[in-house]
Structures are given as C-alpha cells and as structure tokens.
Amino acid sequence: MSYSREKMTIDDIAQALGISKTTVSRSISGKGRISEDTRKKVIDYIKAHDYTPNPIARGLAQAKTYNLGWVVPGDVDMSSLPFFQLAMIGMSEAAASDDYDILLTMVYDNDISRLEKMIKNRKVDGVVLGRTLEDDINIKTLVKSGIPFVVIGSSNERGVIQIDNDHINACSELTSIIVMKGAKKLALICGSSAQIVNNTRYDGFIKGLESRGMKPSDALIYMDCDTNAIIERAVDEALRNGADCLICTDDHICHTALVKLSTDNIQIPNDVKIASFYNSSLLERNQPPITSLQYDPRKLGFEAARTLIDCINGKEVPQKKLMGYEVVLKGSTL
C-alpha cells in the first residue's frame, strides 16, 4: 500500500505496521512508554514515506497548541506601530519553520485580562512580551503562570529571558561622537521613565558624556516627555538653557521636536543640532537628514521567537542576548 505525503495519516501508519494509533503518536512525540525497537520502526517508516505530521494532530499528541503569543501594549501609537509590525514579521518567519502560528493580544496599564485569558485557556505554548516596564505586572503574571516566555527588551526580574538591542553601548557611542564633533551642551529629551528602554537609553547618554570627560547637567535632562506639549516645553527650556544639541530618545520625540523647531524658525544644524536614539520612517524625509541609531526590529522578533521555541522544547538558552546596531551620522549634527 502506498500513500502520498499529503494523504498519509497516523491511522494509515498504524495499519501498515500493525500497531495502535496511540503507539504511532507516542513514537512521533517521543513521550509515553514504548520500546526503542517500536519507536525506531515507526520513525524509519515515516522517513521512508516522507510523512510530515499534521500540526494539529501533532499538537494533540504532544499537548501543544503550536501557537506563540505576541503581547503588545494597547496604548501603542502610530509612531510606534511599525516597530511592533516588523518585530511580528520576524517572529512569524522564525515560527513558520517549526509550524507555529502567532496569536496577537494587547495589554493595558490597568488591564491585562486578555493576557490572563490567553494563559488560562491554554491558547499558546509560550509568549513573547513586546515591551517591558519597571514594575511590570505582565512579567509577574507570566512568571507566576509557569508558561515559557521571552521579553523583547530588558527586565530586572530574575531569570527572565531577554532579547534586546544594545542600547547602552549604542547611545553611549552616538553621544560620544557628537561631543567629539564639537557639541558642548547636550540636552536629553527622554520618554516615560516607566519604560525600561528609556532608562537604558538615559544610562547610555550619561556613559557617552562621561567617556568624553563631561558631567551631565540636570538643567539639560528632561524625563517623562510623553506628550507633544511636554516635548515642546522641553525644547524651549533646553534652548533657553543654552543647549547646542538636542538628543531625543526615540523617533516620536525627535519628530515632535523637529516640528517645534521648524515652527519657531530655528535652523538645523546652524542654530541647534539634533539626533535620535531610534530611527524610523517618521524621520526619513526630514531635511537635513537626521543623525540616529539604526536597529532591526525584524531580527529582534525573529530571535525572540526562535529563543522561545527553544525554551518550549526544553533547550538551554542564554538569559540575555543583545542585538547589534548602526550609528548613522547625517546632516542634523554637522
């Protein structure tokens, strides 16, 4: 009897070998009591007939859903959306090689019910968390649940598997280069300090200044600039305090600062230099072009999903992996 790869089933294999479907399933999954000779006979038959188990059937045999949870913040704005989209594309590419699909859900500062429901209903085999916070209830919930998970970003919680960009060294290097090129009074306009990424970029900024023998000035550091109005006030104050370069921790802050400078007829880089610790399409068309740090969200998502699948399969993985970056020097800091 012969079967095509598409039509062969576990029942067909069981009939051909004269064993039960349960025995075939256990041979495929590697679980349950079964002799090595029987397991080898099943595996050899499968290889000889080029059989690929149906993902749903295989999931039932292994008590797996073959879904990975992708958890993103519900308050994400249009400027941040491309990051999460590109990261999900990378995740999907990694997941496809192991027959996994991506299940998206959103969480909010005061409502993580969707994440809790995803875990409780066993809809996924593991979770990738797309943003980390200083006091992160999402991470605490995932740790308590026991489900495998990986975070994109950094975390202060012990034992959390982290895939992050090398923000400290990247921000330090860019800051150092700008100082080396003649800037003497650098202002930092930073987003919400509740997000670990912003605190990490702040640390990189300070490291960069100190590497050039400069001390940070409290009068030129603006934290928690999470609305356009606050960003605009920070730009005004920084210029009044004599800043000759504005360093923005992300593309949204930089874009808002650029609009403010343009409205006030302040010329870049003649009147003030400006740079961003994160580049995106928001900054692409600006003239002059904006000096920035370039990361690859797609690779970040790919590595996070690949690491999560390894965790699900019981493999050892490093607790933290830092991805590369590129410093892109352009006209805004000449």
N, C-alpha and C positions, 0 to 999 in steps of 0.2 A: 504494500500500500504506500502511495506517495502523496505528499501534501505540499502545497505552495507555502512560502513563508508567511503570506498574509492570512491563509485559512487554517493553518495548523493550530490546534488548541491543546490545553493541558489534558483534556479528555482523550484526544487523539493519541497523545504520547503515552498516557496510561494504558490504553487498549493495545497499542503496539508492543509495549514492554510487559504487559500482563501484570501491572501493579495498579494500586489505587491512585485516584487523583490527589489525595492528601499526600501520598508519598512523593508524587511528582512535585507538588507545591513546596514541600519541605526540602526537596533536593535543590530547587531553584532558589529558595530563600536562604538556605543554609541553617535553618532553625528546626528544632524538634529532633527527636530520637530517630535515627536512621543509620543503617550500616554504611560504611565508606564504599563498599562494593556497589551497593544500590545507588548511592549518590553519583558515583562515577559513571555507572551505566546510563543514568538519566542525562547527565551533563554531556557525555560522549554522543548520545543520540541527538541531543539538541544541537550540538556543534555540527554534526554530520548533516542535519537537515536545515541548518541556518535559521533556527527558530528564535524569534525575538518575543519575549513575554509581553502581552498586553499590559500597559502601565496600570490600568485599573485592577486587572486580575493580580498583577504582581504586588500592587499596593495592598490588596486584601490579604495576600499570602504573607506579607511582611508587616502588616498592621501599619501601613504608611498611606498617606493621602497623596503623596507626590505633588504637594503644593508648598511653596515658600511664601510666608507672609512678608509684605513690604509695607512698613508703617511710616507714614509721613505726617507732618504737622498739619492740622486742619486750617491753621491761620496763614498758610503759605500764600504769598502774594505773587503777582505776575512776574516780578523781577527774580524771584527765587525758583519759580516753576521749572525753567529749563534745567537747573541742576538736578532736580528730582526726576525729571523725564529722562535725562541722559543716564543717570545712575540706574534707573529701571531698565533701560535698554541693555546696559551692561549686565545687569542681573539676569535678564531674560536669555542673553547669549550663553552665560555660564550654566543656567538652569536647563536649557534645552539639551545640552549634551548628556544629561542624566535623566531625561524625560520628566523634568519638573516644570510646573507652571507657576506663575506669580499671582498671588492674591493680594490686592491692594486694600488697605484700610487707612482711616485717618484718626488721629487723636488730637485732643484739645487740652489746654492747660488744666481745665477743671472737669474734663470728661474723657475718660479712657475706656468707656463701656464697650466700644467696638473692639478694642484690643482684647479686653477680658472675654468677650463673647467668642472671638476667634480662637482663643486658647481653650476656653471651656468646652466648646463644641468640637474641638479637635479637627479644625478645618485645615490646619497646616502642620508640617513636620518640624518647622523651625521658623524663626523670624529674623528679618533684618530691620533694625531701627534706624531711620534716616536722619535723625537729629538728636543730639544729646544735650541735656541741661545740667546745671549744677546740682540741683536736688531733684533727681529725675524719677518721678513716680512710675514711668513706663519701665525703666530698668528694674526698679524694685519689684514691680509686678511680674516681670519676666523671670527674675531670679527666683522669686517665691514659687512660680509655677513649675520650674524644673525643665521647661522646654528649651531646646538648644536655640541660642540666638547670638547674633553678631551686631555690633553697632558701627555705623559709619560716623566717625568722629572719635572723640576721646571720652573717657569716663574715669571718675575717681573711685568707683566701686571695685572692690577686689574681685579678681577672677573674670571680669568681663572681657570678652574677645572684641578687639577694636581694630578697625581698618580706617586709617586716617591719612590726610595729607600732612606733609612735614611742615606744618605752619610755622613753628618757632624758627627753624633754620631759614625757611623761605622769607618770612617777614624781616628777620634779622639781616639777611643778605641784601634785600632791597633797600632797607633803611640805611644800611652801611654805605651802599653805593651812592645813594642820593646825598648823603653827607660828604662823601669823598668828592662828589661833583660840585660842591660849593654851598649847599644849603646849610644854614647855621641855626635857624629856629624852626624846627619841625613841629607841627601840630598834629595830633592824632584825633580823628573823629571816629568813634567806635560805637557799634551797635549794642544791643541788650547784653548786660553782664550776666544775665541768667543763662545765656547760651555759652557753653564751654568754648566753642570755636572763637568767640570774640575775646575771651580772656587769654586764650592761647596766642592769638594774633597780637594782643597787647604785650604779652611777655616777649614775643619776637621783636616788637618795636623797641622795647626797653633794651633788650640784648644788643640790638643793632646800634643804638645810640652809645651804649657803654663800650662797645667794641671800638668806637672811634674817640673814646675819651670824653664823651659828652654826658651830662646829667639830665635826666628828664625834668621838664618843668610842669608843675601841677597846673599852671595857668594856661598850658597849651595842650592839655589832655581832656577830652570831652567824652565821657562814658554815657551809656544808655541813650544814645541818639537813635531812637526807634520810631520817630515820626518826622515828616518833612519839616514841620515847624521847628522842632528841636535841632535838626541838622542845619537849617538855615541860620538859627541863632548861633550855633557853634561856629559856623563860617564867619559870621560878623565879628564875634568875640575874638576868634583866632587872628583875624586881620587887624583888629584894634590892638591886640597884644603883640603885634609885630611879626607874626608868622610869615616866613618866606616860602614855606612848602606845606601843603595840606596832605596828610596821609589818611586815606579812608579805608576802613577795614573791609568793606565789600562794595560791590558794583552799584547797588541801590543807593548807598550813601554817597558814593562818588558822583553818580548821575545827578542826584538832587543838588549836590554842591556845585556841579558844573552849570546847572540851570540858574542857580542863585548868582554865581559869578557873572554869567552872561547877562542876566537881567540888570546887574549893577555895573555893567560895562568894565569889568575887571579883566584884564588881558592875561592869558596863559601862554607862555610861562614868564612874560615880561614883568607883570605885576606880582604874580604868585605862581609857584609850581604846584602840581597836584599829581598824586599817584593813588592806585588802588591795590589793596592786598588780595583782590579777587577780580578776575576778568570775565566778561560775558558779552553777549550780543548787545547789551544795553550801552556799552561803551564803544562799539565798533565804528560808528560814523562820526565820532567827535573829531573836531579839528581845533587844535592839533591832536594827533593820536595820543592816547593815554598810556603812560608807563604803568605796568601792572604785573601781577603774578598770574601765571597760567597753570591751571590744573586740568586733570582729565576726569570728570565725573563718571564717564562711561567705564574707564578702567577701575575706578573706585567701586562701582556697583558690581562689576564682574568679579573682582577679588573678594568682595563681601559675600556674594552668593557662593562662589567656589569654596570659600572657607567654611561657610555654614553647612554646605553639603558634606564636606569632610567631617565636620563635627557630628552631624546626624549619623554618619557611617562609622562613628567611633574612632576616627583618626586623630592623632595628636596634631594640634595646630599652635602656632605662636600666639601669645596673648595679645600682642600688638604689632601691627605692620604699618609702616609709614610709606606712602607713595611719593613719587618724585614730583618735581615742579620745574617751571622755567621762568626766569626773570626776563621780562620783555621791556626793554628801555625804548621809550618813544619821545616824541616832541614835547610832551607836557612837563618834562623835567630837565630840558636842555638849558 
